[in-house]
Each structure stands twice: as structure tokens, then as C-alpha cells.
Amino acid sequence: MLTDEEESNVIAELERMDRFFDGEESGDIPLEFLRQRGIEIPALPPDDEAELRAKLQELIEEMFEIGIVVDSIDHLSDRELYRYLVDDVLLVEMMLSTSVGGHWNVSPIGGGSDEDNDIYLRYYADDEDRESWRREFGDPLPPKEEPPYGRDRFSLQLEEA
């Protein structure tokens, strides 16, 4: 059971979210939010591959902590992923909630372009989704491939934690 103060904080946060979605209040810029929490996020990815991998894991963990879950990233190299996160996702205004919960799901293939659809069908769609796509659109399907990187498993472990 929530204390009166906790309940008041939750209500205030929900009202803030309503104002954000109604366009009446600004949201948060995740890059600034993370930096305020003391996370070092260089503009350029580290040159050293081990440093880059460690920085990506730290970044994905910290993003999860503030309510951002990154999906469908196993087809991107470490450098491509870093650029996507720092130059795109972390600059999008969002409502980051520390008391209400919930999360934002972001994906580099969520735009619905032909290229995004091809990547989804090639690396992420299961056989049922691929067959449904083929029946609905009649398009030839790209060959099914294993994505070259295994980061989605890392993201899923965070969700289950």
C-alpha cells in the first residue's frame, strides 16, 4: 500500500504524463537525463572494440533503468548501434517516469520502410509471421538469417530482471 506522499507523487506523475501527451508540457531528453545521472556518453564511440562493447552494455542497462527498452538491434554492428542510440534514440523527447513505471520500446526498424520490413523478415520474424506476410502482401520474402549479433538476448534479460 502506498503512503499518502507516494500516492500524491504517482498522481502528479500521471498528470504530468497527460500534459506531455496532450502537448502541453515538454518531456525529457534521455541523453541529458542520463548525463545528469552521471553517465558518461561520448559523442563518438570508443575506438577500442572492448571499450565500445562495455559502453554499449552500460548504456543499454542505464536506458532500461530509466524506462527505455531497445529491440531488434542484433543486425547492427557495435558502431552502428552506438550511433543509433546517441544520435537518434537518446535525442527524442520522451516522458521518463521514475515513480509510475512503464517503458518506451524503441527499435531501429520501427519506421515501416521497405528496408525496415526486409530486416524484420530476414532476422526477426518467426515462420508464422513470415508466412502471414507472404499471404497478405504476396511479396517474395528475403531468406531467413540468424542476426550477426546477440544483443536482443541481453535486452530481454534486463526485462526479466
PLY file of the C-alpha trace (Angstrom):
ply
format ascii 1.0
element vertex 161
property float x
property float y
property float z
element edge 160
property int vertex1
property int vertex2
end_header
0.00 0.00 0.00
1.25 3.47 -0.88
1.73 6.19 1.68
-0.18 9.42 1.12
3.02 11.07 -0.13
3.80 8.23 -2.57
0.23 8.27 -3.86
0.42 12.03 -4.33
3.71 11.63 -6.28
2.17 8.98 -8.54
-0.87 11.14 -9.25
1.35 14.15 -10.03
3.46 11.99 -12.37
0.35 10.69 -14.18
-0.96 14.24 -14.57
2.43 15.27 -15.98
2.24 12.39 -18.46
-1.23 13.51 -19.55
0.07 17.04 -20.16
3.02 15.63 -22.14
0.81 13.50 -24.38
-1.57 16.43 -24.85
1.38 18.57 -25.99
1.04 20.92 -23.03
4.33 20.04 -21.33
7.83 19.20 -22.52
9.28 15.79 -21.93
12.78 14.69 -21.12
15.74 14.29 -23.45
17.21 10.91 -22.43
20.79 11.90 -23.29
20.61 14.86 -20.91
18.77 12.78 -18.30
21.46 10.08 -18.34
24.29 12.60 -18.21
22.63 14.24 -15.19
22.69 10.80 -13.56
26.48 10.77 -14.04
26.66 8.52 -17.10
29.48 9.47 -19.45
28.26 9.33 -23.05
30.89 10.46 -25.55
29.65 11.92 -28.84
31.85 9.45 -30.71
32.05 5.73 -29.99
35.25 4.47 -28.34
37.87 3.23 -30.82
38.71 0.15 -28.78
36.22 -2.67 -29.51
36.16 -3.96 -25.90
35.55 -0.42 -24.58
32.81 0.09 -27.14
31.09 -3.18 -26.17
31.30 -2.28 -22.46
29.94 1.22 -23.12
27.03 -0.23 -25.13
26.15 -2.65 -22.35
26.32 0.16 -19.78
24.19 2.39 -21.98
21.56 -0.27 -22.62
21.40 -1.08 -18.89
21.06 2.60 -17.96
18.43 3.14 -20.64
16.48 0.23 -19.20
16.76 1.77 -15.72
15.08 4.97 -16.95
12.39 3.09 -18.87
13.77 2.68 -22.41
13.93 -0.81 -23.93
15.77 -1.25 -27.22
14.52 -4.02 -29.55
15.67 -5.55 -32.82
19.31 -4.48 -32.66
21.04 -7.77 -33.45
21.62 -6.81 -37.09
23.63 -3.67 -36.23
27.36 -3.60 -35.59
28.52 -2.09 -32.30
29.41 1.18 -34.02
26.10 1.34 -35.88
24.22 0.67 -32.64
26.16 3.33 -30.74
25.42 5.89 -33.47
21.72 4.90 -33.49
21.44 5.31 -29.72
23.46 8.51 -29.28
22.43 10.31 -32.49
18.78 9.23 -32.58
17.08 7.49 -29.65
18.65 9.48 -26.84
17.73 12.78 -28.51
14.00 12.03 -28.82
11.84 13.83 -26.28
10.09 11.30 -24.04
8.32 11.21 -20.73
10.72 9.43 -18.41
8.97 8.33 -15.25
10.82 7.27 -12.15
7.76 6.58 -9.99
4.94 5.33 -12.23
6.78 2.62 -14.14
6.22 1.60 -17.73
8.71 1.87 -20.53
9.32 3.08 -24.06
10.16 0.44 -26.67
12.43 1.73 -29.41
13.72 -0.04 -32.50
15.85 0.92 -35.48
13.40 -0.93 -37.73
10.14 0.55 -36.48
9.63 3.02 -39.31
7.76 0.70 -41.67
10.02 1.36 -44.66
10.72 -1.38 -47.21
14.23 -1.69 -45.76
12.87 -1.98 -42.19
10.39 -4.64 -43.30
13.13 -6.57 -45.10
15.33 -6.52 -41.98
12.42 -7.64 -39.82
11.52 -10.51 -42.14
15.15 -11.56 -42.61
16.29 -11.54 -38.98
13.41 -11.26 -36.52
10.13 -12.64 -37.91
9.23 -16.18 -36.97
7.96 -18.64 -39.58
4.31 -17.83 -38.82
4.83 -14.08 -39.29
6.81 -14.65 -42.48
4.06 -16.85 -43.92
1.38 -14.36 -42.90
3.35 -11.57 -44.61
3.74 -13.64 -47.78
-0.02 -14.42 -47.91
-1.09 -10.84 -47.16
1.31 -8.97 -49.44
2.44 -11.58 -51.96
5.95 -10.18 -51.83
8.92 -12.50 -52.15
10.46 -12.99 -48.74
14.14 -12.42 -48.02
16.00 -15.52 -46.88
15.74 -16.18 -43.15
19.09 -15.49 -41.46
20.46 -15.50 -37.96
21.33 -11.95 -36.95
25.09 -11.45 -36.65
24.97 -10.07 -33.08
23.26 -11.30 -29.90
22.26 -8.14 -28.08
18.49 -8.71 -28.02
19.08 -11.60 -25.62
20.89 -9.13 -23.35
17.93 -6.71 -23.53
15.46 -9.49 -22.77
17.46 -10.48 -19.68
17.08 -6.92 -18.44
13.30 -7.02 -18.98
13.04 -10.18 -16.90
15.14 -8.74 -14.05
0 1
1 2
2 3
3 4
4 5
5 6
6 7
7 8
8 9
9 10
10 11
11 12
12 13
13 14
14 15
15 16
16 17
17 18
18 19
19 20
20 21
21 22
22 23
23 24
24 25
25 26
26 27
27 28
28 29
29 30
30 31
31 32
32 33
33 34
34 35
35 36
36 37
37 38
38 39
39 40
40 41
41 42
42 43
43 44
44 45
45 46
46 47
47 48
48 49
49 50
50 51
51 52
52 53
53 54
54 55
55 56
56 57
57 58
58 59
59 60
60 61
61 62
62 63
63 64
64 65
65 66
66 67
67 68
68 69
69 70
70 71
71 72
72 73
73 74
74 75
75 76
76 77
77 78
78 79
79 80
80 81
81 82
82 83
83 84
84 85
85 86
86 87
87 88
88 89
89 90
90 91
91 92
92 93
93 94
94 95
95 96
96 97
97 98
98 99
99 100
100 101
101 102
102 103
103 104
104 105
105 106
106 107
107 108
108 109
109 110
110 111
111 112
112 113
113 114
114 115
115 116
116 117
117 118
118 119
119 120
120 121
121 122
122 123
123 124
124 125
125 126
126 127
127 128
128 129
129 130
130 131
131 132
132 133
133 134
134 135
135 136
136 137
137 138
138 139
139 140
140 141
141 142
142 143
143 144
144 145
145 146
146 147
147 148
148 149
149 150
150 151
151 152
152 153
153 154
154 155
155 156
156 157
157 158
158 159
159 160
